[in-house]
Amino acid sequence: MKLGTIGRRAAAGVGRMVGMRARKYAAPLLPALVTPVAIGAGLSAGALALFFNIADDVRDTEGVWRFDHDGLRLALSLRTPRRTALMQGASALARPDVMTGLGVVAVGVSYFAPRYRPKGVLLAATLLGGGAIIGGIKHRFARERPSVIEALAKEGTFSFPSGHSFIAICFYGVLASWWIRARSDWFRRLIVGAAASNGILLIGASRVYLGVHYPSDVLAGYAAAIPWLTACLTAYTQYERRVAALLPPPGPPAIEPTTEAQRIEPC
């Protein structure tokens, strides 16, 4: 028997043994590991690590310098009148003032329409709380707006992180979550999720294209938004479960009583 054949058989035997051991010890843990809460916690941890890494580089002003300047110069090279109009429209889809107004409307809906109160509170907390978070971070770092290329929009706040990117994930993430939870068709869920993701990415790219944000601002906005959105959706899910637990279980269907005339069959 050739040495190569012996090696392949030995590797196959070791692989089977390792696979059996892995199934034995890992299978009981899968129900606890593969859950929306666990996945959200993992994504949030990774997003927070990315945000703090970017924040450290921004403080040092050297770690992201080349990345930011190359990104802005690439945006300048891609500018055309048609693309500029598209990017201005995409940027308008996450204007902070509009999103703040939607948050205030959600507060009113939750107050005057008890039927939609949980969703109104979720949207209001996500948008208004997220706006307060992003505003505090901006003032903490006080990063000036880019001056590498000409800005095609006027902004009066600091640059880091991108508020448009943060609010885009919060708002469109909530809308996509509502749609996906209300539908059982996986194909439609995938389409809505892909559409929301592409819209969020387009909004972030528009901020760099317009010259009002560094690429690192956009990435930091995304990274800061994921934990906040995850926390809001988790709280909303737990609220729904508690409400469902308090409701009485559905009883058997009511049986209409039959009268004496109904018992007599016609001749």
N, C-alpha and C positions, 0 to 999 in steps of 0.2 A: 504494500500500500504506500502511495506517495505521501511525502511529508505535507504537501499542501492539502491533500484530502483529510489527513488526520487533524490538521489545524482547523479546517472548516468545520469538521464534525465536533471538535472540542468547543469551538466558539458557539456553535448552535446549541450544544448541551448546556453551556454556561448561560447563554441567553434565555433558554427555557427555564432554567432554575431561578435566575434572577426575576424573570417575569412572573413565575408562580409566587415567589416571595413578595414581590411588589403588590400583586393582586390581593394576597392574603392580608397584608398590613395596611395597604393604602385604600382598599375598597371601603372599609367602614368609615374612613375620613371624608370620602368624596361628598356625601350629602351635606356635610358641614362646610366644606371648602368651596364647592361649586354652588353658590347661592348669590342672588343679587346683592345682598349686603356684603358678603365676602369679596365679591368682584369689585364692588364700589369702593370698599376699603382699600383694596390693593391699588386700584387706579388713583385714588386720592393720595395714598402714600407716595406713589411714583410722581404724581403731579406736584406735590409739595416739595419733594427732593429736587425736581427740575426747577421750580420757582426759586428756591433758596440758592441753587447754583448760579442761576442767571443773576439774581440780586447781588451775590458776591462779586460776580464779574463786572456788574454795572458800577459797584462801589470802587473797584480797582481801576475802572475806565480803560483797561487794557485787554481783558479777556475776550470781550465781544466787539472790540473796535473794528477789526477786519471784517467780521461777519456782518455787522451792521452797515458799514460803508459799502461793502460789495453788494449787499442786498438793495440798498438805495440806488446805487449806480445801475444795477440791473433793472430796477423799476423805471429809471429815467430812460434807459434804452428801449423800453417797451411802450413808451407813451405814444399814443395816436389819439386823434379826436374821438373816434368811436370807442376806444377802450377807456378813455377818460370819462365819457358819459356813462359807460357801464359801471365803472368803479365808483363814481359819485352816487349813482343810484344804489349800489350795494352798500356803500357806507351809510346812506340814509336809512337803511333797514334796521340799524341799531343805534340811532341817535340817543344819547343819554337823556335829553329833555323829553323826547317822545316816550322812552321807556319809563321815565319817572311819572309821566302823565298816566301811562297804562297802570302803573302800580297804584296810583291814587284812585283810578277808576275801579281797580280790583278791590280796594278798601271799601268803596261805596257799594259795590255789588255784594260783598260779604256782609255788609250791614243791613241792606234793604232786601236782599234776596236770600233767605235762609237756605233754600235748596242748593244754591251754588256757594254757600259760605266756605266749605273746606277748600274748594279750588281757588276761590277768591283770596283766602288767607295765604295759601301756598304761593300764588303769583305775586301778591303784594310783598310777602316776606322775602321772596327770592329777589325781586327787582329792587325794592327799597333797601333791604338789608345789604344786597350786593353793591348797590350804589354807595352806601356808607362805607363799606369795606374798601372798595376801590378808591374812593376819595381819600380815605385815611392813608392808604399805601402811597398814593401819588404825593401827598404832602410830606410823607416820611422820607421819600427819596429825592423829591424835588428835581427831577431830571429835566433839563431843558429840551425843547423840541428840536428835531434835526434841522441842521442848516447846510447839509451837504448838497441837497438839490432844492429847487424851487418848490415850495409847498403850494398845492392847488386847492387848499381849504384853510380856513382860519380857525384856530383853536386857542382858547384862553386858559387852559389848564396845563399841568405838567405832563410829561411824556410817558413816564414809567409807572405802572404798566398800562397797556391799552384798555381804556374803558369800553370801547366798542367791542373788542374781542371778549372781554369778560361778560358784558351784558348779552352778547349774542349767544354765548353758550347757555347762560341762565334762561333767557326768554325762549329761545327755540328748543332748548333741551326740555323745558317744561311742556311746551306744546307737543313735541314729539312723544314725550312720555304719556301724555293723555291719550293721544291717538293710538299708540302701540298697546296700551293697557286695555283699550276698548275694542280692539280687534283681535281675532284669533288666527287670521290668515297670515302665515309667516311671510309670504311673498309681498303682501302690502306693507307689513311691518318693515321689511327690508328696504322697500322703496322709500318709505317715509323717513327711515333712519338715514339712508344715503342722501336724500334730498336735504335734510336738516344739516347733516355734516358738511355737505358741499356748500350750503349757504353760509354756514359759520366760517368755513375756510375762505370763502370769497370775501366776506366782510373783513376778515383779518388782512387778507392780501390787499384789499382796497386801501387800507390805512397806510401801508408801506408805499403803494403805488402813488397815492396822493402826496407823499412826502411829509406826512404829519407824525409818523411813528417810525422808530427803528424796528427792524425785524425782531430783536430781542424783546421789545415792548409787547409785541403781539403774542409771542410765545409765552411770556410771563403772564399776560392776561388770560390766556387759555389755561395755563397751569394753576393760576389762583382760582379760577372759576370752577374747576372740576370738583374740588373738595366741598365748596359751598353748595353747588347744585346737588351733589350726592347727599349732603346732610339734610337739605330741604326735602328731597324726594324720599329719603329714608324716614324722616319724621312724618311725612304725609302718609306713607304706607303703613307705618305703625298706628297712626290715628284710624285709618280705615279698618285695620284688623281689630282694634279695640271696639269700634262701633259695631262691626259685624259680630263680635263675640257677645255684645250686649243685646242684640236682637233675638227675639224668640225663634226657635227652629221652626221651619215650615211644617205645618201639620198635614194630615192626609186630606185629600180633596173632599169637599163637602158633598154628601149624597142627598139628592133631593128626595123628600118623602113621596111615596106613591099613594095616590088616593084609591078608594075602593073602585071607582069607575075605571081607573087605569089597569087594575088587576084583572078585570073581566075582559076576556078576549072577544072580539066581535065574531059572530057566527059566520 
